[in-house]
Amino acid sequence: MAVLAAILVLAAILRLWRLETNGCGNEYYAAGVRSMLQGLHLFFYNTFDPAGLVSLDKPPLAFWIQTISARLLGYGGWAIHLPQALAGIASVALLYALVRRFGRTAAFLAALLLALTPIAVATDRSNNTDSWLVLFLLLAAWLALRGRGLSFVFAMAALGLAFNVKMLAALICGPALLVGWWLDSELNWRQRLGWLAAGAATFAVVALSWAAIFDLTPPEHRPVAGSSKSNSMLELIVRHNGLERFVRTAPDKPEAAQPRRFLAYDAVPTGPLRLAEPMLAGQFAWALPLAILGAVLAWRRRPAAIALWSVWALTYGIVYSAAGGIFHIYYLIALAPPLAALAGVGCYELWRRGPRFLALGLAATALWQGYITGGTLGWLSPWMGFPAVALLAAAGTLFRGKRPPAVIGGIALSILPVFWALSPIFSPGNLALPSASLPRWLGSDDGRGPILSRTYRSLTDDPKLITFLKEHRGSARFLAATPTALLAAPLIIRTGEPVLPFGGYLGNDPIMSVEAFAARVQRGEVRYVLLGTARWPADFEAWVIGNGKPVDVALWRSLPPEPRRLLTLYDLAPPQQQRPR
């Protein structure tokens, strides 16, 4: 077990080292945690803002865990990132337990590969929820492969928990769990169908119970369902977190008017070879040839487990290859466990067949790594020497007929993935949309554009602005109002005060009408409104501009202005109450 302990220590180092430098990561989620700390009602309904106006646009389970961590450790970036790092480490240990049936060597290799998977490291160091999605899916796989009827029911319960982390993204793994359990079970047909029905019912109850309670609560007693058009959590499941992942509707997306260079999503063309694009493959697929060989060579030994991993990888691969809507590179963490498991098994199976077979597998992997490296760093990069060394070390076993050179080749093949795994530590890029990128770490252009390759400080994260609002809001309930939750998030994080995001996440949610907003202003609940360069929603902004007065930027702004990101503060107080301009 010393080897496993060493792998877990390595996983912990990659996920915890310099974690505090990531700040609050995704500020939208971090603001939700700050709000949920302020009351059980806000906590249960997964609320974004302290006033309880709108919910986060994801299920609550991972954010509940982050909130509990912040309650125990104190609110801050480290406390809300820690749960994902621990989930990533636990996933490495759980994968070892799952692959252990193929032998310790295969299990050690699989755990090591998952620990080193670049996108797993990047995502586990963020406050995005996908780390918990992976952990619950692995737990469901462990239960399904026990082959018993009751264990399948518990597997479906675990899948339901994963659903409450990432909704339909969890359901993609359902066919793999079903295939693995079916092949591993010794029950007769009638028993299998009975347990299938029980498992389906269990999944439905666990997966949909919170969403059903949310929707059945009268709208006046709960927040608006964020990123939904009909104020329905069930609609959010189907539309924003379902269909919009496949079809991008231009009118609803602010990126539609942006040049491709400034898109805030990974606009890699869809198609069967999408995930073979070097920047995407470099996130999760460094050992892909070994994974394919593992699926082929170990099929007869453990058909249920191999089928589960293969179907898991295939279904997620198909879905992400076809997802032409909202697609971010960190989604690929869902492919890390099956590929790590199959690659560990494949490497072990090749070892069992002799050094020449292993050499061929390592040589194929070296060529594949050369393709990834050539596509991301350029063929003239000095880093291209590493795949060449790995290829020579692997090929050496063809002539020597001994295993030690193959071990050297295997170590050489781990060098590039290790550096990619280190890149999120030293060059994290966009903290809200985590990714690994060795070119980014080396200061090269990785082709993803400036939005995805760096983190921009929000213009509302300005100490002078926050001080001004706190000193001059008077008796107003809200510190300020903003057209989007993204502008409101830094204010909530820094102060914990209510902020009114009247347009929701990106400004196109029907949180309230202009008339309702005007009534709040008339009652003295809102005095200051911050407007950005984007014009969503236009009717609100027109009303604010027509009824408010711009505040002199010298009074509230300390951050340097940026041409592409302008911010204007409006005072909606009656003229006699406004400060001189």
C-alpha positions as CSV (number, residue, x, y, z in Angstrom):
1,M,0.0,0.0,0.0
2,A,3.0,2.3,0.1
3,V,2.8,2.7,-3.6
4,L,-0.9,3.8,-3.4
5,A,0.0,6.2,-0.5
6,A,2.7,7.7,-2.7
7,I,0.2,8.2,-5.6
8,L,-2.3,9.8,-3.3
9,V,0.4,12.1,-1.9
10,L,1.2,13.1,-5.5
11,A,-2.4,13.7,-6.3
12,A,-2.7,15.9,-3.1
13,I,0.3,17.9,-4.0
14,L,-0.9,18.6,-7.5
15,R,-4.4,19.6,-6.2
16,L,-3.4,21.5,-3.0
17,W,-0.1,23.2,-3.8
18,R,-0.6,27.0,-4.2
19,L,-4.4,26.5,-4.1
20,E,-4.8,29.8,-2.2
21,T,-3.5,31.7,-5.3
22,N,-6.7,30.8,-7.2
23,G,-8.7,33.4,-5.3
24,C,-12.4,32.8,-5.4
25,G,-12.2,31.0,-8.8
26,N,-15.6,31.2,-10.4
27,E,-17.0,34.3,-8.7
28,Y,-20.6,33.5,-9.7
29,Y,-20.4,30.3,-7.7
30,A,-18.4,31.9,-4.9
31,A,-21.0,34.6,-4.4
32,G,-23.7,31.9,-4.1
33,V,-21.7,30.2,-1.3
34,R,-21.3,33.6,0.5
35,S,-25.1,34.0,0.2
36,M,-26.0,30.5,1.3
37,L,-24.0,31.0,4.5
38,Q,-26.5,33.6,5.6
39,G,-29.5,31.4,6.2
40,L,-31.0,27.9,5.9
41,H,-33.6,29.2,3.4
42,L,-30.9,30.6,1.1
43,F,-28.9,27.4,1.7
44,F,-31.7,25.0,0.7
45,Y,-32.8,26.9,-2.4
46,N,-29.2,27.3,-3.7
47,T,-29.5,31.0,-3.8
48,F,-27.1,33.3,-5.7
49,D,-27.7,36.5,-3.8
50,P,-28.3,37.4,-0.1
51,A,-31.7,38.8,-0.8
52,G,-32.8,35.4,-2.2
53,L,-34.0,36.8,-5.6
54,V,-32.4,34.2,-7.9
55,S,-30.8,30.8,-7.6
56,L,-27.6,29.5,-9.1
57,D,-28.1,27.8,-12.5
58,K,-26.7,24.4,-11.3
59,P,-28.0,21.9,-8.8
60,P,-27.2,22.4,-5.1
61,L,-25.2,19.4,-3.8
62,A,-21.7,20.5,-4.6
63,F,-22.5,24.1,-3.4
64,W,-23.9,22.7,-0.2
65,I,-20.6,20.9,0.4
66,Q,-18.7,24.1,-0.4
67,T,-20.9,26.1,2.0
68,I,-20.4,23.6,4.8
69,S,-16.6,23.8,4.2
70,A,-16.8,27.7,4.4
71,R,-18.8,27.4,7.6
72,L,-16.2,25.2,9.2
73,L,-13.1,26.9,7.9
74,G,-14.2,30.5,7.3
75,Y,-15.3,32.0,4.0
76,G,-12.6,32.3,1.5
77,G,-11.2,31.0,-1.7
78,W,-9.2,28.2,-0.1
79,A,-12.2,26.9,1.8
80,I,-14.5,26.7,-1.2
81,H,-11.8,25.1,-3.4
82,L,-10.7,22.5,-0.8
83,P,-13.8,20.2,-1.2
84,Q,-13.1,19.8,-5.0
85,A,-9.4,19.0,-4.3
86,L,-10.4,16.4,-1.7
87,A,-13.0,14.9,-4.2
88,G,-10.2,14.6,-6.8
89,I,-7.9,12.8,-4.4
90,A,-10.8,10.5,-3.3
91,S,-11.5,9.7,-7.0
92,V,-7.9,8.5,-7.4
93,A,-8.3,6.2,-4.4
94,L,-11.7,4.9,-5.6
95,L,-10.4,4.3,-9.1
96,Y,-7.6,2.1,-7.6
97,A,-10.3,0.1,-5.8
98,L,-12.3,-0.3,-9.0
99,V,-9.3,-1.5,-11.1
100,R,-7.9,-3.7,-8.3
101,R,-9.7,-6.7,-9.8
102,F,-7.2,-6.6,-12.7
103,G,-4.3,-6.8,-10.3
104,R,-2.4,-4.3,-8.2
105,T,-0.1,-3.2,-11.0
106,A,-3.0,-2.2,-13.2
107,A,-4.7,-0.5,-10.3
108,F,-1.6,1.5,-9.4
109,L,-1.1,2.6,-13.0
110,A,-4.8,3.6,-13.4
111,A,-4.7,5.6,-10.2
112,L,-1.4,7.3,-11.2
113,L,-2.8,8.2,-14.6
114,L,-5.9,9.8,-13.1
115,A,-3.8,11.7,-10.6
116,L,-1.7,13.1,-13.5
117,T,-4.6,13.8,-15.9
118,P,-4.1,17.5,-16.7
119,I,-7.8,18.5,-16.8
120,A,-8.5,16.6,-13.6
121,V,-5.8,18.6,-11.8
122,A,-7.1,21.9,-13.3
123,T,-10.7,21.2,-12.4
124,D,-10.0,19.8,-9.0
125,R,-8.2,23.1,-8.2
126,S,-11.4,25.1,-9.0
127,N,-14.8,25.7,-7.4
128,N,-16.6,24.2,-10.4
129,T,-18.7,21.2,-9.6
130,D,-17.3,18.6,-12.0
131,S,-14.9,17.0,-9.5
132,W,-17.9,15.9,-7.4
133,L,-19.6,14.7,-10.6
134,V,-16.7,12.4,-11.2
135,L,-16.5,11.1,-7.6
136,F,-20.2,10.2,-7.5
137,L,-20.0,8.5,-10.9
138,L,-17.1,6.4,-9.7
139,L,-19.0,5.5,-6.5
140,A,-21.9,4.5,-8.8
141,A,-19.6,2.4,-10.9
142,W,-18.1,0.6,-7.8
143,L,-21.7,-0.2,-6.7
144,A,-22.8,-1.4,-10.1
145,L,-19.9,-3.7,-10.6
146,R,-20.8,-5.6,-7.4
147,G,-23.5,-7.3,-9.6
148,R,-26.2,-7.5,-6.9
149,G,-29.7,-6.2,-7.2
150,L,-29.5,-4.0,-4.1
151,S,-26.1,-2.7,-5.1
152,F,-27.6,-1.6,-8.4
153,V,-30.3,0.3,-6.5
154,F,-27.6,2.1,-4.5
155,A,-25.7,2.7,-7.7
156,M,-28.7,4.5,-9.1
157,A,-28.9,6.5,-5.9
158,A,-25.3,7.6,-6.4
159,L,-26.2,8.5,-10.0
160,G,-29.0,10.6,-8.6
161,L,-26.6,12.4,-6.4
162,A,-24.4,13.0,-9.4
163,F,-27.5,14.4,-11.2
164,N,-27.8,16.9,-8.3
165,V,-24.3,18.0,-9.1
166,K,-24.5,18.5,-12.9
167,M,-27.9,17.4,-14.0
168,L,-28.0,15.7,-17.4
169,A,-24.2,15.5,-17.6
170,A,-24.5,12.7,-15.0
171,L,-27.1,10.9,-16.9
172,I,-24.7,10.3,-19.8
173,C,-23.0,7.7,-17.6
174,G,-26.3,5.7,-17.1
175,P,-25.8,3.3,-20.0
176,A,-22.3,2.4,-18.8
177,L,-23.6,1.6,-15.3
178,L,-26.4,-0.5,-16.6
179,V,-24.1,-2.5,-19.0
180,G,-21.6,-3.1,-16.2
181,W,-24.1,-4.3,-13.7
182,W,-26.0,-6.4,-16.3
183,L,-22.8,-8.3,-17.3
184,D,-21.6,-8.7,-13.8
185,S,-24.9,-10.0,-12.4
186,E,-25.9,-13.6,-12.0
187,L,-29.6,-12.9,-11.5
188,N,-32.2,-14.4,-13.8
189,W,-34.2,-12.2,-16.2
190,R,-37.2,-11.7,-14.0
191,Q,-35.0,-10.6,-11.1
192,R,-32.9,-8.3,-13.3
193,L,-36.0,-6.6,-14.6
194,G,-37.4,-6.2,-11.1
195,W,-34.2,-4.6,-9.8
196,L,-34.0,-2.4,-12.9
197,A,-37.4,-1.0,-12.1
198,A,-36.4,-0.4,-8.5
199,G,-33.2,1.2,-9.6
200,A,-35.0,3.5,-12.0
201,A,-37.5,4.5,-9.3
202,T,-34.6,5.2,-6.9
203,F,-32.8,7.3,-9.4
204,A,-36.0,9.4,-10.2
205,V,-36.6,10.0,-6.5
206,V,-33.0,11.0,-5.6
207,A,-32.4,13.0,-8.8
208,L,-35.6,14.9,-9.1
209,S,-36.7,15.4,-5.5
210,W,-34.9,18.7,-4.9
211,A,-36.0,20.1,-8.3
212,A,-39.6,19.1,-7.7
213,I,-39.6,20.7,-4.2
214,F,-38.2,23.8,-5.7
215,D,-40.8,24.0,-8.4
216,L,-43.7,23.1,-6.1
217,T,-42.8,26.0,-3.7
218,P,-44.8,29.1,-4.5
219,P,-42.6,31.5,-6.5
220,E,-43.1,34.2,-4.0
221,H,-41.5,32.0,-1.3
222,R,-38.4,31.0,-3.2
223,P,-35.8,32.5,-5.6
224,V,-36.3,32.7,-9.3
225,A,-34.7,29.6,-11.1
226,G,-31.6,31.1,-12.6
227,S,-31.0,30.8,-16.4
228,S,-34.6,29.5,-16.9
229,K,-37.3,31.3,-19.0
230,S,-40.3,30.0,-17.1
231,N,-39.0,30.1,-13.5
232,S,-38.8,26.3,-13.4
233,M,-36.0,24.1,-12.2
234,L,-37.3,21.3,-14.4
235,E,-37.1,23.6,-17.4
236,L,-33.5,24.4,-16.4
237,I,-32.7,20.7,-16.5
238,V,-34.0,20.3,-20.1
239,R,-33.2,23.6,-21.7
240,H,-30.1,25.4,-20.3
241,N,-28.4,22.4,-18.9
242,G,-29.6,20.1,-21.7
243,L,-30.5,21.3,-25.2
244,E,-28.3,24.5,-25.0
245,R,-25.3,22.3,-24.6
246,F,-25.9,21.0,-28.2
247,V,-27.4,24.0,-30.0
248,R,-26.1,27.6,-29.4
249,T,-29.0,30.1,-29.8
250,A,-27.3,33.3,-31.0
251,P,-29.9,35.8,-29.5
252,D,-29.5,34.5,-26.0
253,K,-25.7,34.4,-25.9
254,P,-23.5,37.5,-25.4
255,E,-20.6,35.7,-27.2
256,A,-22.6,35.7,-30.4
257,A,-21.7,39.3,-31.2
258,Q,-18.0,38.8,-30.2
259,P,-15.2,37.9,-32.6
260,R,-14.1,34.3,-32.3
261,R,-10.9,35.5,-30.6
262,F,-12.9,36.8,-27.6
263,L,-15.3,33.9,-27.2
264,A,-15.8,32.7,-23.6
265,Y,-16.3,29.0,-24.7
266,D,-14.2,26.5,-26.6
267,A,-15.4,26.9,-30.2
268,V,-13.8,23.7,-31.5
269,P,-15.9,22.4,-34.5
270,T,-18.1,19.5,-33.7
271,G,-17.6,16.1,-35.4
272,P,-16.2,12.6,-34.8
273,L,-12.6,13.9,-34.5
274,R,-13.4,16.8,-32.3
275,L,-11.8,15.4,-29.2
276,A,-8.7,14.5,-31.2
277,E,-7.9,18.2,-31.6
278,P,-4.5,18.6,-29.9
279,M,-5.6,21.1,-27.3
280,L,-8.6,19.0,-26.2
281,A,-6.7,15.7,-26.4
282,G,-3.9,17.2,-24.3
283,Q,-6.4,17.7,-21.4
284,F,-7.2,14.0,-20.9
285,A,-5.9,11.6,-23.6
286,W,-2.2,11.3,-23.3
287,A,-2.5,7.5,-22.8
288,L,-5.3,6.9,-25.4
289,P,-3.5,4.1,-27.4
290,L,-2.9,2.2,-24.1
291,A,-6.6,2.7,-23.2
292,I,-7.7,1.3,-26.6
293,L,-5.4,-1.7,-26.2
294,G,-6.7,-2.3,-22.7
295,A,-10.3,-2.4,-23.9
296,V,-9.3,-5.0,-26.5
297,L,-6.9,-7.2,-24.6
298,A,-8.7,-7.4,-21.2
299,W,-12.2,-8.0,-22.6
300,R,-12.3,-11.7,-21.8
301,R,-10.8,-11.4,-18.3
302,R,-13.4,-8.9,-16.9
303,P,-16.0,-8.2,-19.5
304,A,-18.3,-6.3,-17.1
305,A,-15.7,-3.9,-16.0
306,I,-14.2,-3.4,-19.5
307,A,-17.7,-2.8,-20.9
308,L,-18.5,-0.2,-18.2
309,W,-15.3,1.8,-18.8
310,S,-15.6,1.5,-22.6
311,V,-19.3,2.6,-22.7
312,W,-18.5,5.4,-20.2
313,A,-15.8,6.7,-22.4
314,L,-17.8,6.2,-25.6
315,T,-21.0,7.9,-24.5
316,Y,-19.2,11.0,-23.1
317,G,-17.0,11.1,-26.2
318,I,-20.0,11.0,-28.5
319,V,-21.9,13.6,-26.5
320,Y,-19.0,16.0,-26.2
321,S,-18.1,15.5,-29.9
322,A,-21.6,16.6,-30.8
323,A,-22.1,19.4,-28.3
324,G,-22.2,22.4,-30.5
325,G,-23.7,24.7,-27.9
326,I,-22.2,25.6,-24.5
327,F,-19.0,23.6,-24.3
328,H,-16.1,24.2,-22.0
329,I,-12.8,22.3,-21.9
330,Y,-13.2,21.3,-18.2
331,Y,-16.2,19.1,-19.1
332,L,-13.6,16.6,-20.4
333,I,-12.8,15.6,-16.8
334,A,-15.6,13.1,-17.1
335,L,-13.5,11.2,-19.6
336,A,-10.5,11.0,-17.3
337,P,-11.6,8.0,-15.1
338,P,-12.5,5.5,-17.9
339,L,-9.4,6.3,-20.0
340,A,-7.1,6.1,-16.9
341,A,-8.7,2.7,-16.0
342,L,-8.4,1.3,-19.5
343,A,-4.9,2.6,-20.0
344,G,-3.7,1.1,-16.7
345,V,-5.2,-2.2,-17.6
346,G,-3.8,-2.0,-21.1
347,C,-0.3,-1.3,-19.9
348,Y,-0.5,-4.2,-17.5
349,E,-1.9,-6.6,-20.2
350,L,1.0,-5.6,-22.6
351,W,3.5,-6.2,-19.8
352,R,2.1,-9.7,-19.2
353,R,2.5,-10.5,-22.8
354,G,6.1,-9.6,-22.9
355,P,8.4,-6.6,-23.5
356,R,8.0,-6.6,-27.2
357,F,4.2,-6.1,-26.9
358,L,4.7,-3.4,-24.3
359,A,7.2,-1.7,-26.5
360,L,4.7,-1.5,-29.3
361,G,2.1,0.0,-27.0
362,L,4.5,2.6,-25.7
363,A,5.7,3.4,-29.2
364,A,2.2,4.0,-30.3
365,T,1.6,6.2,-27.3
366,A,4.8,8.1,-28.0
367,L,3.6,8.8,-31.5
368,W,0.3,10.0,-30.2
369,Q,2.0,12.2,-27.7
370,G,4.1,13.6,-30.5
371,Y,1.0,14.5,-32.4
372,I,-0.5,16.3,-29.4
373,T,2.7,18.1,-28.7
374,G,3.2,19.1,-32.3
375,G,-0.2,20.5,-32.5
376,T,0.0,22.6,-29.3
377,L,3.7,23.6,-29.0
378,G,4.8,23.4,-32.7
379,W,7.1,20.8,-34.2
380,L,10.2,23.0,-33.8
381,S,9.7,23.3,-30.1
382,P,12.6,21.8,-28.0
383,W,10.0,20.1,-25.9
384,M,9.4,17.7,-28.8
385,G,12.6,15.9,-27.7
386,F,10.6,14.2,-24.9
387,P,8.4,12.1,-27.2
388,A,11.4,11.2,-29.3
389,V,13.2,10.0,-26.2
390,A,10.2,8.0,-25.2
391,L,9.9,6.4,-28.6
392,L,13.5,5.4,-28.6
393,A,13.3,4.0,-25.1
394,A,10.2,1.9,-26.0
395,A,11.7,0.7,-29.3
396,G,14.8,-0.4,-27.5
397,T,12.9,-3.3,-25.9
398,L,12.3,-4.7,-29.3
399,F,16.0,-5.5,-29.6
400,R,17.0,-6.1,-26.0
401,G,14.0,-8.3,-25.0
402,K,14.1,-7.0,-21.5
403,R,11.6,-5.1,-19.4
404,P,13.8,-2.4,-17.8
405,P,14.1,-0.3,-21.0
406,A,10.3,-0.5,-21.3
407,V,10.0,0.9,-17.8
408,I,12.3,3.8,-18.9
409,G,10.1,4.3,-21.9
410,G,7.0,4.4,-19.7
411,I,8.6,7.0,-17.4
412,A,9.6,9.1,-20.4
413,L,6.0,9.0,-21.6
414,S,4.9,10.5,-18.3
415,I,7.0,13.6,-18.6
416,L,4.8,15.6,-20.9
417,P,1.6,14.8,-19.0
418,V,3.3,15.8,-15.8
419,F,4.3,19.2,-17.2
420,W,0.7,19.7,-18.5
421,A,-0.6,18.7,-15.0
422,L,1.7,21.3,-13.4
423,S,0.5,24.1,-15.8
424,P,-2.7,24.8,-13.8
425,I,-0.6,25.4,-10.7
426,F,1.8,28.0,-12.2
427,S,-0.3,29.3,-15.1
428,P,-4.0,28.7,-14.3
429,G,-5.5,30.8,-17.0
430,N,-9.2,31.6,-16.7
431,L,-10.0,30.6,-13.1
432,A,-13.7,30.3,-13.8
433,L,-13.2,28.0,-16.8
434,P,-10.2,25.8,-15.7
435,S,-7.9,24.1,-18.2
436,A,-4.4,22.8,-18.5
437,S,-2.0,24.3,-21.1
438,L,1.7,23.8,-21.3
439,P,1.9,26.4,-24.2
440,R,0.2,29.0,-21.9
441,W,2.7,28.2,-19.1
442,L,5.6,28.7,-21.6
443,G,4.2,32.0,-22.7
444,S,3.0,30.8,-26.1
445,D,-0.4,31.3,-27.8
446,D,-2.4,28.1,-27.3
447,G,-5.1,29.3,-29.8
448,R,-7.9,29.7,-27.3
449,G,-8.0,33.5,-27.2
450,P,-7.3,35.9,-24.3
451,I,-10.6,35.3,-22.5
452,L,-9.9,31.6,-21.9
453,S,-6.1,32.0,-21.4
454,R,-6.1,34.5,-18.5
455,T,-8.3,35.8,-15.7
456,Y,-9.6,39.3,-15.9
457,R,-10.3,41.1,-12.7
458,S,-14.0,42.2,-12.6
459,L,-14.5,45.9,-12.8
460,T,-16.8,45.7,-9.9
461,D,-14.1,44.2,-7.7
462,D,-12.8,47.7,-7.0
463,P,-12.2,48.7,-3.3
464,K,-13.0,52.3,-4.0
465,L,-16.3,51.4,-5.6
466,I,-17.3,49.2,-2.7
467,T,-16.3,51.9,-0.2
468,F,-18.3,54.5,-2.1
469,L,-21.4,52.3,-2.3
470,K,-21.3,51.4,1.4
471,E,-20.9,55.0,2.5
472,H,-23.5,56.6,0.2
473,R,-26.3,54.0,-0.3
474,G,-28.1,55.4,2.7
475,S,-31.1,53.4,3.8
476,A,-31.3,51.5,0.5
477,R,-31.8,47.7,1.0
478,F,-29.5,46.8,-1.9
479,L,-25.9,47.9,-2.1
480,A,-26.4,48.3,-5.8
481,A,-28.2,46.8,-8.8
482,T,-26.5,45.3,-11.8
483,P,-27.8,43.9,-15.1
484,T,-26.0,40.6,-14.7
485,A,-25.0,38.3,-11.8
486,L,-21.4,38.4,-13.1
487,L,-21.2,42.1,-12.2
488,A,-23.0,41.5,-8.9
489,A,-20.8,38.6,-7.8
490,P,-17.6,40.5,-6.7
491,L,-19.8,42.9,-4.6
492,I,-21.4,40.0,-2.8
493,I,-18.1,38.2,-2.2
494,R,-16.4,41.3,-0.7
495,T,-19.3,42.5,1.4
496,G,-22.0,39.8,1.8
497,E,-24.5,42.6,1.2
498,P,-27.7,42.2,-1.0
499,V,-27.1,43.2,-4.6
500,L,-29.9,43.1,-7.1
501,P,-28.9,41.3,-10.4
502,F,-32.0,42.3,-12.3
503,G,-31.1,40.4,-15.5
504,G,-29.8,37.1,-13.9
505,Y,-26.6,35.3,-14.9
506,L,-25.9,37.0,-18.3
507,G,-28.7,39.6,-18.3
508,N,-31.4,37.7,-20.1
509,D,-33.3,36.0,-17.3
510,P,-36.8,37.3,-16.4
511,I,-36.0,38.1,-12.8
512,M,-38.4,41.0,-12.6
513,S,-40.1,43.5,-14.9
514,V,-39.0,47.1,-15.4
515,E,-42.1,48.2,-13.5
516,A,-41.3,46.0,-10.5
517,F,-37.7,47.4,-10.6
518,A,-39.0,50.9,-10.7
519,A,-41.3,50.2,-7.8
520,R,-38.3,49.0,-5.7
521,V,-36.5,52.3,-6.6
522,Q,-39.5,54.3,-5.6
523,R,-39.6,52.5,-2.2
524,G,-36.0,53.4,-1.7
525,E,-34.7,49.9,-1.9
526,V,-32.2,50.7,-4.8
527,R,-30.2,53.8,-5.3
528,Y,-27.1,52.9,-7.4
529,V,-27.0,50.9,-10.6
530,L,-23.9,49.7,-12.3
531,L,-24.1,49.3,-16.1
532,G,-21.5,47.6,-18.3
533,T,-20.8,47.9,-22.0
534,A,-23.1,45.0,-22.9
535,R,-26.7,46.0,-23.4
536,W,-28.8,43.4,-21.6
537,P,-31.6,43.8,-20.8
538,A,-32.1,46.9,-23.0
539,D,-35.4,48.0,-21.4
540,F,-33.9,48.1,-17.9
541,E,-30.8,50.0,-19.1
542,A,-33.0,52.5,-21.0
543,W,-35.0,53.1,-17.8
544,V,-31.9,53.5,-15.7
545,I,-30.2,55.9,-18.1
546,G,-33.5,57.9,-18.4
547,N,-34.1,58.2,-14.7
548,G,-30.6,58.3,-13.2
549,K,-27.5,60.5,-13.2
550,P,-24.0,59.2,-13.9
551,V,-21.7,59.4,-11.0
552,D,-18.3,61.0,-11.6
553,V,-15.8,58.1,-12.0
554,A,-13.2,60.0,-9.9
555,L,-15.4,59.4,-6.9
556,W,-15.7,55.7,-7.1
557,R,-13.2,54.1,-9.6
558,S,-9.6,53.1,-8.8
559,L,-9.1,50.4,-11.4
560,P,-7.8,51.6,-14.8
561,P,-10.5,51.7,-17.5
562,E,-10.4,49.1,-20.3
563,P,-11.7,50.0,-23.8
564,R,-13.6,46.7,-24.1
565,R,-15.0,46.8,-20.6
566,L,-16.5,50.1,-19.5
567,L,-18.5,50.5,-16.3
568,T,-20.9,53.4,-15.4
569,L,-22.4,54.0,-12.0
570,Y,-25.9,55.7,-12.0
571,D,-27.5,57.4,-9.0
572,L,-31.3,56.9,-9.0
573,A,-32.0,58.9,-5.9
574,P,-34.2,62.0,-6.2
575,P,-32.2,65.1,-7.3
576,Q,-32.2,66.7,-3.9
577,Q,-30.5,63.6,-2.4
578,Q,-27.8,63.2,-5.1
579,R,-24.2,64.2,-4.6
580,P,-22.9,67.1,-6.6
581,R,-21.3,65.9,-9.9
